[in-house]
């Protein structure tokens, strides 16, 4: 049984952006390392996690899109998010777009449709 404070959602999209300012590429599955999703270009932060509510076309340039309500995601700053084998710690919101930066706590594989747990 899941404790009431644990929230469950689904991973809706995995994206990589190999070239700065170029269109991204959607993946059905991905491997997350300490530096982010394999195939993404190196950036200052490993991942950007966004609510599906905040996605308009392909913006923002998020690596992981979750069906979590926007407000719930914003309140999850500092919490851990479990996606498949992967665990990330949600950090601050970027100044230029919705979503939260995330640092990788445990590497592994993710699949579109994976259960996402925020605790």
C-alpha positions, 0 to 999 in steps of 0.5 A: 500500500502506498502511503497517502503522502506519496503521489503517483503519475506517469512519464509521458515523454522523453526528449533529448536536444543534441544540438543547441537551439535545434529541434529535439528528438523524442524517445520511447526509452532512454538511459539516464546517467549522472549527466542526463539522458544519453543523447542529450547535449551536455548542460549545466543541469542534468535534467529538466522535468516538466508537467504535461500541463506546461507543454506547448508544442515542443516547448519548454525543452524538457527531458522528462514530461510527467502527467503531474499537475503544474502546481504539484510539480512546483511544490515538489522542489527538494523531493525525490522523483522515482521513474522506472529504475531512476531516482532524481532530486527535484531542484529549482525552477529555471527563470526562463521556462516552467518545470524544475531542474533535477539532479540524478540520484540513481541512474538507469533506464526509463520508458514512456508510460513508466510510473512516476512516484514523488515522495 
